[in-house]
Amino acid sequence: MAALHIWALVELHESVPGTRFSRFLDLAIAAFGPRLGKLLALFPVMYLSGGTCVMLIITGGGAMDDLFKTMCGGDGTACSIKPLDGVEWFLLFTCIAIVIAQLPDLNAIAVVSLFGAIMAISYGALIWILSVAKGRPEGVSYKPLVEVKSNEARIGSVLNAIGIIALSFRGHNRVLDIQGTLPCPSKGPMWRAVIISYSLIALCMYSLAIGGFWAYGSKIPNGGLYIAFPQFHGHDTPKLVMGLFYLLIAANCLSAFQIYAMPVFEDLELWYTGIRDRREQQWARASLRVFFGCLAFFVAVALPFLGSLAPLIGGMTSTLTFVLPCFMWLAIKRPCRRSGKWWLNVGLGWLGGVLWVVMVAAAIWVLVDRGINANFFNP
């Protein structure tokens, strides 16, 4: 289903002669008109990009903190350095991210993106290989983590998990921007790139899922292998290996921040140039990006438990992945009514819409049922 939606976006990039839709918002406006297009696409794109950047600050700042504790000890005596608190680690990560964010566009951050991809593959492979090599802890069970008491609770848990999976496809709306960096015609090269990249992603994810479940079973805590491996094997793993693990995670978060923040940067810059009615200046672009970084930092400090809301975030923004591409393809391509492609896109679009409603409802229901540790302003 996700593959068909990404295929639709790749096809739509050059669907109008003489025009390349290199932003999801531009494609939505071309398909549905200025008002409806902005209503359907602007908020989800901004919400998803901003929320992802906040989660990256939380994860990356936490990885920096863990790196320091691993190499210098909890009190910093091994390095004769006073340790930072959670807010200060978030601030350090944000400052580094803002400096890198001064690169103007996706073309300029291509090397940063490649570096981040290598870091992601490296730490993913490192964690599952070490988990399998270390062996299973005592008492590992493969029974469900929480005994479900009713069919309604079981269905809610399944839909909640689908919301988390939907969040993993949050990069789909970046396909158009990436394709815009390729020379015309771009459909062939872009589709080959999609196949190669998603093959690598599938290889990494399935290796993590299979190896991690074999190693820890139902003992995997909230946070997955990122938490499980240090918890069970951190004490008998060399300090340099653990430090490398946290360093790779922090580096990957820094590079990913640039990719997901770029739609927000572009929209802020377009808003500024529209109000000023003149070309954007270098100082204005830098100021807008610093402003967004500070805003994301504030939200990360205020809501350090945002990762617990992943099912809700994934459900609310799943329209970008599972709904809008189908109806945009119908509006722009205009296939014959009741043809095979028409039925396929209509069916997938409505199925995605129903899934969106159900996932959001399930995420809210699970949060109400299980509760959440809302540690406001206490990272």
Secondary structure by P-SEA (a helix, b strand, c coil): caaaaaaaaaaacccccccccccaaaaaaaaccaaaaaaacaaaaaaaaaaaaaaaaaaaaaaaaaaaaaacccccccccbbbbcaaaaaaaaaaaaaaaacccccccaaaaaaaaaaaaaaaaaaaaaaaaaaccccccccccccccccaaaaaaaaaaaaaaaaaaaccccaaaaaaaacccccaaaaaaaaaaaaaaaaaaaaaaaaaaaaccccccccccccccccccccccccaaaaaaaaaaaaaaaaaaaaaaaaaaaaaaaaaaaaaacccccaaaaaaaaaaaaaaaaaaaaaccccccaaaaaaaaaccccccaaaaaaaaacccccccaaaaaaaaaaaaaaaaaaaaaaaaaaaaaacccccccccc
